[in-house]
Amino acid sequence: MNATGKYLHSERAMADLSAINDRFIENFVHNDVAGHDRLLHPRFLAIDPDGGRTGRAAYLKRWATGFDPEVIVYWDVRDELITLIGNTALVRATNKQVVRRDGRDVASMSTYTDTYIYEDGRWWCIQAHITKVAPAREPGDETIKTVYIKGVKQPRSTGSG
């Protein structure tokens, strides 16, 4: 097995993909189009919750204004699951969001699968697929990895309750 093959089957690759997922979310919360552009493969495609397909250019345009901290007052990342298969990785997680409209807060969850390929010595997101989560399928708070309140990342809790 060559050096790339060893990397693709390592804990380091898993840690890198988790860090890329963190960056993906940071890019969203901060409307960082340039940072997000660097993660996307030239042939990137998004599959939206309604089943529509969005190409790279339209996706990045939407990214510029996708997160408004006065509207999305709570956002978390939970239930992260990463699977490596050869030079392909599936990065999956669920987001809980609380959206404030007309003085009302409405909570919901969505889950995503971002598909990455390892090409030219780095990971590229080639597809993002997001779908709504039915309340009966929502992962619990014990799986929370990261929390944002009004766009500000909260410190990790180190206590046991």
C-alpha positions in Angstrom: 0.0 0.0 0.0 1.4 3.4 -1.0 1.5 6.5 1.3 -1.8 7.8 0.0 -3.4 4.4 0.6 -2.1 4.3 4.2 -3.5 7.8 4.8 -6.9 6.9 3.4 -7.2 4.1 5.9 -5.9 6.1 8.9 -7.3 7.9 12.0 -5.6 11.0 10.6 -7.9 10.9 7.5 -10.9 10.6 9.8 -9.7 13.5 12.0 -9.0 15.6 8.8 -12.5 14.9 7.5 -14.1 15.9 10.9 -12.1 19.2 10.8 -13.2 19.8 7.2 -16.8 19.3 8.4 -16.2 21.8 11.2 -14.8 24.3 8.5 -17.8 23.6 6.3 -20.2 24.6 9.1 -18.0 27.6 10.1 -18.2 28.8 6.4 -22.0 28.5 6.5 -22.4 30.4 9.8 -20.1 33.2 8.6 -21.4 33.3 5.0 -17.7 32.7 4.0 -18.1 32.1 0.2 -14.3 32.2 -0.5 -13.5 29.7 2.2 -16.3 27.4 1.1 -15.3 27.6 -2.5 -11.9 26.1 -1.6 -13.7 23.0 -0.2 -15.8 22.3 -3.3 -14.8 20.2 -6.2 -15.2 21.9 -9.6 -18.0 19.4 -10.4 -19.8 19.9 -7.1 -23.6 19.4 -6.9 -26.0 20.0 -4.1 -29.3 18.1 -3.6 -31.7 20.3 -1.7 -34.3 19.2 0.9 -37.1 19.5 -1.8 -35.1 17.2 -4.1 -33.9 20.0 -6.4 -30.4 20.0 -7.7 -28.2 23.1 -7.4 -25.0 23.6 -9.3 -21.8 24.9 -7.8 -22.2 28.6 -8.9 -25.8 28.9 -7.6 -24.9 27.1 -4.4 -22.1 29.5 -3.7 -24.3 32.5 -4.5 -26.9 31.2 -2.0 -24.1 30.6 0.5 -23.3 34.3 0.7 -26.6 35.1 2.6 -27.7 31.7 3.9 -27.1 32.3 7.6 -28.6 35.3 9.4 -27.8 35.2 13.1 -30.9 37.3 13.9 -33.1 34.7 12.2 -31.2 31.5 12.9 -30.7 32.1 16.6 -29.5 28.6 17.5 -27.6 26.1 15.4 -25.9 22.9 16.4 -24.0 20.0 14.8 -24.8 16.6 16.2 -24.6 12.9 15.5 -21.5 13.1 13.2 -20.7 9.9 11.4 -17.8 9.6 8.9 -17.3 6.6 6.7 -14.2 6.0 4.4 -14.5 3.8 1.4 -11.3 3.9 -0.7 -10.8 7.5 -1.8 -14.4 8.4 -1.0 -15.7 9.7 2.3 -19.3 10.1 3.5 -19.5 12.8 6.1 -22.9 12.8 7.8 -24.3 14.8 10.7 -27.6 16.5 11.8 -28.2 20.1 12.5 -30.8 21.5 14.9 -31.8 25.0 14.1 -34.1 27.5 15.9 -35.5 30.0 13.5 -37.0 33.3 14.8 -39.7 34.8 12.7 -42.3 37.3 13.8 -41.3 36.9 17.4 -41.7 33.1 17.3 -39.0 30.5 17.6 -39.4 27.3 15.6 -37.1 24.4 16.0 -36.4 21.8 13.4 -33.6 19.4 12.3 -32.0 18.5 9.0 -29.5 15.9 8.3 -26.8 16.0 5.6 -24.4 13.7 3.8 -21.4 15.4 2.2 -19.6 13.2 -0.2 -15.8 13.8 -0.5 -13.2 12.4 -2.8 -9.5 12.4 -2.2 -7.9 13.8 -5.3 -4.7 15.6 -6.0 -3.6 15.1 -2.4 -6.6 16.6 -0.7 -10.3 16.1 0.1 -12.9 17.8 -2.2 -16.6 17.9 -1.5 -18.3 16.7 -4.7 -21.8 16.5 -3.4 -23.9 17.8 -0.5 -27.3 16.3 0.2 -29.6 17.7 2.9 -33.0 16.5 4.1 -35.4 17.3 6.9 -35.6 15.0 9.9 -38.9 13.8 11.3 -39.3 14.5 15.0 -39.3 10.8 15.8 -35.9 10.4 14.2 -34.1 13.4 15.8 -30.8 12.4 17.5 -30.5 13.4 21.1 -28.6 16.3 22.7 -25.9 13.9 24.0 -24.7 13.7 20.4 -24.1 17.5 20.1 -20.6 18.3 18.8 -20.8 22.1 18.3 -23.3 24.9 19.2 -23.7 28.4 17.8 -26.0 31.0 19.4 -26.7 33.9 17.1 -23.7 32.9 15.0 -21.2 32.7 17.9 -19.6 29.3 18.5 -20.1 28.4 22.2 -17.3 26.9 24.3 -17.5 23.2 24.8 -18.9 22.1 28.1 -16.4 20.0 30.1 -18.6 19.4 33.0 -20.7 16.2 33.6 -24.0 17.9 34.1 
